[in-house]
Amino acid sequence: MKNVININERGTLTLPKALRMRLGIKGEGQIIAEETAEGIVLRAGVAFPIEMYTDERIAEFDRNIEQVVKKYSFKK
């Protein structure tokens, strides 16, 4: 299926609702735009938040693990 999509002066484009529904893009979803020899390929995309751990945060994890191990360790 081909669709003509207008692009405004800011470079923003709107995907037709039927296309968004087929791709599973809801609300403020994301797409991946990839340049190929044939043109631009648009695919549904998703982003996952990640947390970068500081040395202090890693030390906190280590302390918590040590506490759990002490709490549940059984001496024979």
C-alpha positions, -999 to +999 in steps of 0.1 A: +000+000+000+013+034-009+005+066+009+013+102+000+025+120+032+030+157+034+060+171+053+056+206+069+083+233+071+097+219+103+102+184+087+073+169+106+052+143+089+020+125+100+015+088+093-020+079+083-040+063+111-045+030+092-007+027+087+000+035+124-025+009+135-010-018+112+025-009+126+013-009+162+022+027+168+000+042+194-001+077+209+034+091+209+051+060+196+084+059+178+095+048+144+129+040+130+138+057+097+165+040+077+180+053+045+185+026+019+195+026-018+158+025-027+148+054-004+137+057+032+123+027+052+101+034+082+097+007+109+080+006+142+105+012+170+106+011+207+129+027+233+137+013+267+150+035+295+183+025+309+201+034+342+238+041+342+252+030+376+277+051+394+304+035+415+285+046+446+253+029+433+272-003+426+287-002+461+251+002+475+241-029+456+271-048+470+262-038+505+226-049+500+237-083+487+260-088+516+231-080+541+209-105+523+235-132+523+242-127+561+205-128+568+198-160+550+231-178+556+229-209+576+259-222+597+263-259+601 
